[in-house]
Amino acid sequence: FYKKSSSPNPIGNQWQKLQLTVNVTPDMNKEDLNIYVWNPGKEPVYADDFKISYHKFKSYPTFQANESMHLLVDTFSMIRLEQKREEAFVNGILVTEDDDYVSGIMYYKDSILPVELRLKGDWLDHLEGRKWSFRIKVKKQKSWKGIRSFSIHTPIARDFLNEYVAHELMQEADLLSPRYGFVPVALNGTSLGVYAWEEHFDKQLIESNNRREGPILKFDESLFWQRLQVFIRDSQYFDLPYMEAADILPFKLNRTLKNPVLKNQFLLGNNLMHQYRQGLKSASEVFDLKKLAGYIAMMDLTRGFHGEAWHNQRCYYNPVLCRLEPIFFDGYTTDGPTLSERNAISGLFTFNPKSVKRSELLFWIKLFQDNLFRQEYIRWLEEISDPIWINNFLQKKEGKISSYEQMIQEEFGYYKYDRGFLLENAKEIRAELPKYKKLVADKPEYADFDPDKNSHMGFSKTYHPDFPGDYVNVYLQDSSVNEYHIHVDNFYSMEIELLGYGTSNLLMDSGLEEPGRVGPFEKIYPVSEKLTIPSGNKFLYFKVKGFNKLFATQIMDYPTAKDFTPEQELFASSGIPDLPFVKSEGKKIIFTEGQHIIEVPIIIPSGFEVVFDSGCEMDFTSGSFFISKSVVMMDGTQEAPVKILSSDNSSNGFTVLQAAKTSTLNHVIFEGLNTLNYKGWMLTGAVNFYESDVEINNVEFRANVCEDALNIIRSDFKVINSAFYKIYADAFDSDFCTGLVENVKFESIGNDAIDFSGSQVEIRSCQIIDAGDKGVSCGENSSLLVTETTVTGANIGFASKDKSHLDLKDCTANNTIYGLVAFQKKPEYGPGNINTTGFNASDVQTLFLIERFSKLNLNGTIITGESTKVAEMFY
């Protein structure tokens, strides 16, 4: 094997010292090791004091105990880890299973945490010497740095600080990225030096990035590694459609399939990932376009192109938008950034149809054929290549960069972060931008996505017994009491014969009355067959034509992906509604005054201004609803308000998504609305605003029949002089927002009157009467300032949970079971805090309930929590 060192340290005025550390792998322990020195250049090189030294173990720097992560694993568990490592060196790669985890203890600063850990990493560089990479899961409802599951690996594996800076850049631009950092690690008391830590793909990643929980999806890479394993073991190369056959899977598969909401979201996300891979839809139909364009532009700036490999791609399904968002991951390898192999602007690569030979490149390049995407991509490139923007970012992060750089240098003395790297990349992007803009404007030929022209036609047709069972995918389309209707996709490059079925993969229980045949895979689409079998069977049995070995493939407990989503279906026919009371003036859509019964969905795309005249009354019946991606202006008056109602309570709500400007609602009544639930696309609010700033004045929300009367997400809002009456559950739910609530009345609320998560909001002069649970709920790292607000009749007057800060000034709790409650519900957050000035309470059974570690400052008196398991009392 080949190792190199090209980073010398100067010695005196004429000599430089090159040092190389080589870890001898466990499968070489009985071999002679021959060492050669090679000068690949043309200039002569002179060596002096050449020395080879052998050490049983590499020594690592020792850090202060309170700086380090300490892992403790018992002897039996260490033996299991060592055996797994040796197995990886025999096989050439690490193949992990769920039962590889062993129990351990992690302590860091003042925290002692129960954990499970296993070896991590596909390639063997993650297992060299004693510095192994680990996947770690924190147990018993605990967390580390707000994370429940994470990985640690040598900083070299992701090119030191380049990976960290790329993650920070993504988060600076509101693009999805795992949290990433560095920490010294000791295993069973022995220092292993500095590690990079990286958050794993759990819901905490989504929520910490201010998104609503939804599944994270990937293309299963197991077939990719299986092919390599066969090559290493048998010295046989097979060219197989491993990417085309890869299952689309959510992280936490079992949890997802057991939860009806998450399962439904996964199915829609699966449809989108399928459309993306097959090139069936444009970028703007599959992805949140702004996030996708920013992600690829950031790839150009950081040169983190290793993350765009198909098996490294991770996508979040946004359940509000019914779209995908890419997640930056694994941008670099030990070889560092990709500099000379491609253009500074990825878009230039797409103007060369002849260079595209495989569908794994086609489905990436297909994105650039969307003009909406190209324009957004250019906008991002212009913004992030601005040296002022980059310098501001670097100045903001310099303290952390320097701290991590010093930590890394304790072990890797030669390392220094290149602070000019981003600026040089940005300079190259700016140099290429005019050329790219001209190409886009001239609309030349793009890489063709026609599978007959561009699909890979040379797949191996030589039989190997390791492969067929993994290249046949079977899905449960639907079922009845007695029957399963299944769908079979054959991605194997030989014809297969369907023979029978069974409840396990050990024995075929029954054969098919008439064995089926499915032809070989050849292009980018599988050959498919549909069957009906008795219900309760879990496996389908088949063999490859001409061979006797029987294979069992598990029947996945969900249907095959579809070529559409409900959001795509609705917006395919969106535009100016063809209704007699609707008129248009250029880009303005006007709903005129009068009483109107609506029986069909009203779907309005972006680019318009939607106006509701005073006196406009729209009764949404028969499951109809309103969704707009354009700004909404509702201009009612006190005498002639705008009314949005559902006389039969069937309406699927009123929703505004990603409007470009601030919507205004004046003198409006929303009454009797349900929420969006259309073919699996589900929201929670009767009225919803997502990434759409809004000002609400003199608006009444009445008698909704869904989870939230008003749900505002990732927006800036004002809700003033308004009221909520007879609300089914929560009245006003705000997630990841900033805003103002002033002079609002809440009366007869089924659950929480105000429930804010991840938000910074001021609440003034509000009145809450008869709330079924909490008057004001402040959660998930929120900060609320509440003044002159009264809660009368509630289970809890004011609550702060999960690292939130609730400041109350001149507020009152009347006739509540609990006046003030502070606690921690989610392990990834922290305790709640309440500070009151001039707080009053009357007829309150328990004035305060403060959990251990939470705090209450009650009118100047500090109260430290003593209660335990407070969340269990209320949830």
N, C-alpha and C positions, 0 to 999 in steps of 0.2 A: 504494500500500500504506500501511498505517496503523501507526505506531509511537507509543508514549506514554511519558511519564516522569511519575511521580507521587511521587517520593521526593526531596524538596528537602533541601538543606543550608542551614542558617541563615547569614545574613550580617548582622552587627550585630544591632540590636534589632528592626528592622522588616522587613527584606528577607530573602527566601529565594531560593536559587539552584537553578534546574531545569536539568539538563544531559541532553541526549539524543544518543547516538551512533548514526548510521544507516550501515549498510554498503550501498553501492550495488552491486547485483548485476551480474554480467558481461553479462547480456542487456540492460542499460540503458546501456551505455557510449556509445551514440550518441544518446541521448535527452536532452531538457531535463528537469530535475528541479524541479518547483514545490513550494515548502514553505509550508505553512499552519500557523498557530497557532490552536488551538481551546480555548475554555474551556467544558467541558460543564456547569459548575455555574451556579447562579443568582447567587452573590455576584460582585461586580465584581473583576476582576484587573487589576493595573497592571504593565506590563513596562518595565524600564529596562535599558539596556546590552544590548539584544538583539543577538546576534551569530551569524552563520553562517560557519563556517570549513571549508575543504576541505583534506583531507590525502590524499596518494596512498596512504598506509598508516596504519592505526591503530597507535599506539605502545603497547607493553605494558611493564609493570614488569620490571626485570631482577632475577633472584634469584641467590644464590650458586650457583656451578657445582656444588658437591657436593650441593645440595638438589634440583637439577633433573633431569628425564629429558631426555636429549639424543638426538634422532633425526637420523640422517644418511642422505640419499637422493640418489642421483646424478642428473645433469641429465636423462637419458633417462626415468628413473622419475618425476621431477617433472613432466615434460611429459605423461606418461600420466595422472597424477593430475589435472592441470589440465584435460586434455581430458575426463576423466570428470566433473569438476565442472561444466564448461560444458554438457555433455550433460544433466546433471541439471537445470540451470536452463532449458534449452530444453524438457525434458519436464515440468517442474513438480515432479518427485520424483526421488529417487535410486534407481535399480534396479541392484543389484549382482550380479555373477557371480563364480564361483570364480577365474577367470583375471584378475580385477581386481587381485590382489595384486602388489605390487612388492617387490623385495628392499631391505633397508636394514640399518643398524647402530644399535643402541641402547646408550648407555652411561649408567649410573646409579651414582653413587658409585664404587666400585671394580670394578664389573662391566661388561664389554663383551660384548654379546649380539647374535648374528645374528638378524634378525627379517624377517618379511614383513608388509606393511601395505597396507591399502586404505582408501578413504573409507567412512564409516559414517554411518547415519542415513537415515531415509526423507524427512523434511521438509527444506526448504532452509535452515532456521535452523542446521542442522549444518554448513553450507558457507559461511556468510557471512564476508566479509572474508578474512583469512588464517587465522582460527581455525577450522580444519576439524576435524571429528570423524574418528577413525580406529579401525579394528579392527586389532589387532596380534597376531601369532602369533610366539612365541619358538621358534627352530629349534635343531637339533643337540642335542637332549636337554638343553636349558637351561631355566631358569625365572626369573621376576621376582616376588619376594615370594611364592614358592611357586605361581605361576600360569603356565600355559603359553599362555593365550590371554585377551585382555582388550580392552576398548574404552576410549577416552578421548574426552571431550566437554566442552564449556563447562559450567561449574557452573550457568549459568542454565537449561540444558535440563531439569534435574531439580530445579529450585527449591533450588539451593544445598545447605545442610546438612539440609534436611528429608529428602531421599532417604537421605543417609548415616545420620541418626539412625534412620530407619525400618528400614534394614538391620541396624543394631546392635540395635535392639529385637527384631527377629526372631531373631537369633542368641542374644540373651540368653534368650529363651524356648524355645530348641532348635527353632526353626522354620527351614526351609530358606531361604537367602538368599545371593546372591553376595557376595563381599568387595568393599568399596567404600571409596574414599578420595579424596584430592586431592594433586596434585603439580604443580609448575611444569614447563612443557615448552618446549624450544627445538627448532626445526626448522632444520637446516643452519646452526646458529650464531645464529639469530635468535629472540629470546624471543617466545613466543606467550601468555605469561601463565599463569594457573592453569587446570588441567584437573581434572575429576573422572575417576577411573579406575574401571572396573567389570569384575569377573571375568566371563568368558564361560562358556557352559554346557558345560564339560568334566567329566571324571570327578574332577578335582581339587576342583571345587566340592562334589561329593558326599562325597568322602573327608575334606575339611577340616571338614565338618559332621558327622563321625563316623557316616557311613552306609556300608553296603557298596555297592560299585560296581553301578550299574544304569543303564539308559538314561534320558535326559531327553527328554521328549516335548513337542510343541507342535502346534497347529493351523497349518498352512501359511498364511501371510497373503498370499501372492503374488497371489491372486485379488482380494483387497481393494484392493491397490495397482494392479493392472492396470485395474480399473474406474475408479479415480481418474485414471489416466494417460489413458485414453480420453476421459474427461470434459474434462480439461485440454486435450487435443490437438484433439478434435473438437467440443467444446461439446455433447456428447450425454450425457444421463443415462440409465443403465440400472440398474434395480433387479433385481439377480440374487442367487441364493442362494450368495454367496461363502463364507459361514461353513459352511453345510450341505455344500458340495462340497469344502471344504478337506481336503486329505490330512492324516492324522495321521502325523507324521514324527518320528524321533529325530534329535537332533543327532549329527553324525558318522555319517550314513546309511550310507556305503560301508563304514566300519569295522564298524558294527553288523551289517550283513547278511553280512559275511565271517566274523564270529566266531559259531560255532554257539550258544554260550551267550548272548551278547548278542542275537542274532537271536531266539532263543526268548523271552527276556525282553521284547523289543520287541513281539512278537506278543501276549503277555498284557497288556502295558501298552496296546497298541492297542485290545484288547477293552474295557478299562476306560475309556479316553478316549471310545470310541464309545458305551458305555453312558451315560456322563456327558452327552455332547452330546445324545443322543437321549432322555434322561430315562427310560431303561429300568430302572435300578436306583436304590435309595435311596443317600443319602450314605454310610451306614454299611456298605454292601456294596461301594462303589467306592473309598473313601478310608480312609486311616488317620484315624479320626474325630477323635482328639484334635488331630492336626496341622492338619486342615482347619478345625476350630472355632477354633483359636488364630489361624490365618492370617486368617480373616474378622474375628475380633474385633480383631486388630491393624490391619486395614484401617480399622475404625471409629475406633480410637484415633489413627491417624496421618493419616486422611483421604487415604490413598494410593490412591484409588479408580481412578485411571487404570490401575493394574495389573490390575484385574478385567475389563477389556475382553477379549473372547474371543481376539483376536489377540496379546494380551500375556501370556496365561496360559501358564505352564510347569509341568510336572508331572514329578516323579521317580517312576519305577516301582521300588518297594521289592521286590526279589526274594525277601526272606525272608517278608514278609507277603502277597505277591501283591496289593498295594494301591498306590494313588497317594498321593503327598504333593505339595501345591502348593508352588511356589517364588515368593517375593515378587520382583517385578521391575517396573521402570518405573512407580513409583507416582505420579509428578508430571510436569507439563509446565512450560513457561515461565509458565503462568498460575497456578502454585502449587496448593495443596490445594483440594479441592472442599469448600466450607463450607456454603453455603446451599441447595444444590440437592436435598439429601436429608436423611433423618433421621440423628441421631447414631448410631442403631443400625440397621444394615442390615436386620435381621430385620423391622422395622416396615414396610419397603417391600414385603414379600412378602404382606401382608394386603390386597392390592388387585387382585383378578383382572382388573378392567376395564383396568388400566394396562398389562397385558402383551399386546403385539401380535405380537411376533416370537419365534421359537424361540431366538434368541441371548440373550434375556432369560429365557425359560422354563427353559433348561437350568441357569442359575444359580439361579433361584428354586426349582427342584425340590429343591435340597439342603435347604431349610428345611422341607420337608414331613416330614422324618425326625425323629421325636420324640427319638431318641437324640442326634442332632446338636444339636437345640435345647437340650437339657439341658446338653450339653458346652459349647455356645456361651455360654449364660448363665453357666456357671461361669468361663469365660475372661473374660467381660466384668466380672464381679465382681472378679476378681483384678487385671486390668491397669488398671482404672479407680480403684484404690486410690491416693490421692495419696502415701502412704508408699512404695509400690512404685515409682511414677514418680520421686519425689524421690531414692530410693536409686539408681535407674538413672542419673539425670542427674548425681548427684554422682560416681558411678563413671566416667562418660564426660566429665566437665567438662574435664579436661586436654586430651583430644584435640579436643573441640569448640572450645575456646578457641584451640588451636594452628591448627586449620583455619580458624577464623573470621578470625584475624589474617592468614593467608595469602591468603584470598579478598579481604579488605579492601585488600590491596596493589593489586589491579586494580579491584575494585568497592567504592570507598570508602564508598558509602552503605549497604552491606549490614550487617545485624546479625541474628544468629539470635534468634528469639523463644523464649526459655526458658519462657515461660508457655503456649506453644501446646498441648503435650500435656496439661498440667493443666487447661486450659480445655475441651479435648475430653473429657477424663475426667469433668469436672463435668457436661457435657451428657449423657454416657452414663449416669451415675448418676441423673440426673433422669428419663431415659426408661425406665430399667430396670423400675420397678414396672409401668408401662403394658405393656411387652413381656411381662413375666412373666404378667400377668393375661390378655393375649390368648392366650398359649400355653396357659394353664390352661383357658381357656374353649373352646379348640379351634374357632375360627371357620373360615370358608371360606378356603382358600388359593387362590393363583393356579392356575388350571386348566392342566394339561399336555396336555389333549386336543387333538391336532393339528387335528381337524375344527373346533374352536371358536377356537383361538388361533393357528394357524399363519398366516403372512403369505400372503395369496392374490393379491397384486398384482404378481407378478414380471413383468418386461418380456418380452413375446413378440415383440419386434421383432428380426429377425436382424441380427447384426453379426459380421463374419468374424474378429474378434480373440478371440471368447469360446469357441465350441463345443469346440475342442480341449482346453481346460482344465477343462471341466465334465463330461467323461466319464472316469470312473475305471475302470481295468481291472486285475484281480488274478489271479495264478496260484494257483488253488485247490489243484491237485495235478497231478502229471505222471507219465508213464511214458516208456519209451525212445522211443516214437513219437508220443505225444500230450500236448498241454497241455489241461487243463480250466480254462477261464477264466471269470471272473465280471465282468459289465459293469454298472456303475451309471451311469445317466443323470441328471445334475443340471441339464441344460440345459432351458430352458422351452419347447423345441420338440421334436417327434419326430425321431429320428435313424434312419438306415438303416446297418446294419453290412454292409460290402462285402467286406473281405478282410484280409490280414495280410502282414507282411514282416519282414525282419531289420534294416531301417533305417527311418528316418522320411523318407527321400528317394524311395523307390519301393515300391509295393505289389507284392510278388512273386506272389501268387496271390489269386484271388477266392474267396469262399465259394460252395459249390454252391447254397445257397439263402440269399440275403441276408436278414438278420434286421432286425426293426423293434423299437425300444424307445420307448415313449411318453414324453411330456414330463413333467418334474418339476413338481409342483404344491404339495406340502405340506412336510413335513419329512423324508420318507423318499424315497429315490431309486426310480426305476423300473428294474428289473434284468432281466438276461438271462444265460443260461449258454450257453457254446459249447465245442466241442471243435475244436482246430486242430492242425496238425502241430507237433511239438516243435521248439525252436530259434528260433522266431519271437519278436521283441521288441516288435512294434508291431501294433496293431489299427487298421484303416482304416475310416472311416465318413464320411457326409455328412449334412447336415441336410435333412430332407424339403423338397423344393421348391427346393433350391439345389444348384449343381454343384460347389462347392469341396470338395476331398477333405482330410480331417483324419487325422492319425496320432497315436494316443495310446499312450504306452509301457505295456507290460504290467509291472506291479509284481511283483517277485520274491518275493511273499508273498501269503497269502490275505486275503480281506476279513475285517473284524472280526466277531467272534462276540458273541452276546448273553449269554455266560456265561464265567466263568473256573473253573479247577479248584477254587480255594479257595471260590468261591461255591457250586459244586456240592456240595462236601463239607459245608459248614456249613449248607446249606439243610435238611439232615436231621439236624443235630446235636442232642444232648440226652442224656438218661439212656440208656445203652446197654441194649438189650433182650436181656440175656444172663442165663442162670440163676444165675451166680455174682456178679451185681451187685445190690446193694440200695441204696435211697435213704432218707435220713432228712432231710426238708426240703430244704435246699440242699447236703446232703452226699451224694456218690456214693461208695460203698464197693465195692472189689474184694476179695472175700473170699479166705481161704486155700484152697489146693488147686491142683492142676495143671489148667490150662485151655488148650485149643488155640483160637487166634483165627484166623479166616479172612476176616474183614471188617474194614474200618477202624473204629476207635473215635474218634469226633469229639465233643469236649465244648466247648460254648460258654462264654463268660464268665459269672460270677455264681455259680459252684459252688465247693465244696471237694472235691477228689478224693483219696480215701484208699485206700492199698493196705495191707491187713492183712499182718502177718508171716506168712510161709509161702505167700504168693500167688505162684504161678509161671505166667506167661503166655507161651505159645509162639506168636509171630506168624508165621504161615505164609501161603503163597499170595499174597504181596505185600501183606499187611495191615499196619497201622501204627496208631500212637497220636498224636493231636494234641489238645492241650488249651489253651484260652484261660483256664482257671481254675487256681488254685493247686493244686499237687500235694504230697501228704504221703505218703511211703513209709516205713512204720514196721516195718522188718524187725528181726530180732535176729540175733546171731551164730549161734544154733542154727537159726533159721528165717528166713533172709533172703528179701527180695522178689527174684524173678528175672524179668527181662525178656529173652527170648531168641528166636532164630529158628533152629529146627533145620534149615531148608532154606536159610538165608542170604538169604531173599527179602524180609524185612521192610523196609518203607520208614521205619524208624526210630521214635524216641520224641522228641516235640517239644512244648515249652511256649512259647506266644506271649503276651506282654503280660499275664501274670498280675498281678492287683492286689496280691497279697501275696507274701511270701517263701516259696518252696517249700523243703521239707526232705526230704533223702534219707538215710536211715540204714540201713546194712547191706543194700545192694542190689547185685545182679549184673546187668550188661548184657553180653550175649554173642551174637556172630554176627549183629549187626544191620547192615543196609545203611542208606542214607539216603533221604530223601523224594525221589521222582521220580515224580510223579503228573500225567500229561497235561501235562507241561511245567513244572509247579511243582517246582523243584528246590532242595534245601538241600545242605549239605556234611557235616553231622555225623550220626553214628549216634544221638547224643543231643544235642538242641539246646535252648538256652534263649535267647529273644530278648526284651529288655526285661522280663525276669523274674528278679528276684533269687532266689538259690538258695544253700542251705547243703548241702554234700555231705560226708558223714562215713561212713567205712568202706564205701566203694563200690568195686567192681571193674568195670573195662571190659576186656572180653576179645574178641579175634578179630573185630573189626569188619571189614567188607568195603567201606569207603568212605573218602573223603578224610580225615575227622576222626573220632576216637572220641568226643570231647566238644567241642562248639562252643558257646561262650557269647558273646553279642553284646549290647552296650549294657546291661549289668547289673552289679550288685554281687554278688560271690560269695565263698564259702569252700569250698575243697576240701582236706580234711584226712584223714589216716589212711587213704588210699585207694591204689589201684594200677591200672596199665595194663599189660596183658600181650598180646603177639602182635598188635600193632596194624598195620594195613595201611599207613597213611601217617603223618599227624600224630596224636599222641596227644591233646594238649590245645591247642586253638586258641581264643584269646580276642581279640575285636575290640572296642575302645572300652569297656573295662570297668575297674572297680576291684576289687581282691580280694586274697585270701590263699591261697597254696598251701603246705601244711605237712605234713611227714612223708608224702610221696607217693612211691611207687616206680614207675618206668617201666622196662620190660624188653622187649626184642625189638620195637623200634619201627622201622617201615619208613622213616620220614622224620624229622621233628622231634619230639622229645619234648614240648617246650614252645615254642609259637610265638604270641607276643603282639604285636598291632598296636594302636597308639593307646590303650594301656592303662597304668594305674598299679597295679602289683602288687608284693606282697612274697612272696618264695619262701623257705621255711625248711626245712632238714633234709630235703632230697629226695635220692633216689638214682636215677641214670639209667644204665641198662646196655644197651649195644648199640643205639644210635640210628643209623639209616641215614644221616642228614645231621647236624643240629645237636642238641646236648643242650638248650641254652636259646637261643632266638632272640628278640631284642628289636628290634622294628621299627616304622616309621611313627610317630615321635614318641612312643614309649613311655618309661616310666621304671620300671625293675625294680630292686629291692633283693633280692639273693640271698645268703643266709647258709648256711654249713655244708652245701653241696650238692656232690655228687660226680658227675662224668660219666665213665663208664668205657666205652670203645669207641664212637667216633663219628668222623664226618668232621671236624666242628668241635665243640669243647667248648662255648664260649660266644661268641655273636655279637651285635654291636650295629650296626644299620644305620638309615639314613634319619632323622637328627636324634633318635636315641634315646640314652638314658643308662642304662648298665648298671653298677650298683655291686655288686661281689662282695666278700664278707667271709668269709674262711676257707673258700674253695671250692677244689676240686681237679679237675684234668683228667688222666685216666689213659688211655693207649693210644688217643690220638686223632691224627689227621693234623695238625690245627691246634688249638692250645689256645685262643687268643683272636683274634677277627677283628672289625675295625671298618671299615665302608665305607659308601658311598652307592650305592643301587640306583636310586632314583627321582629325577629331576631336580627335582621340586617340593619335595623335602625338603632335607636337608643331610647332613653327615657324621655318622658314629656315634662315640660316646665310651664308653670303658670305664675304670672306676676300680676297682682291686683293693687289698685289704688282706689280708695273710696268704694270698695265692694260692699253691698248690702244683701242680706238674706232674710227671708221670713217664711215660716211654715216649711222649713227644709228638714227632712228627717236626719240626714248626715251631711254636715256642712262641707266636709272635704274627705276624699279618699285618695291618698297619695301612695303610689307603689314605691318600693325600695329603689333607690337611685334617682327617682324623679323628685322634683322640688316644687314647692309652693311658697311664694312670698305673699302672704295674706295681709295686705294693708300695712306692710312694714315688718311683720313677724315671719321669720324664716321657719318653714316646716319641712323637715326632711322625711321622705317617705319611709314607712316601715311595713306596709302591706305587701303581700306576695300574691302572684298569680291573679292579678286584678283583671286581666283580659279574659280569663276563663269565666269571670262573673257575668260578662256582658256578651260574649260571643260563643 
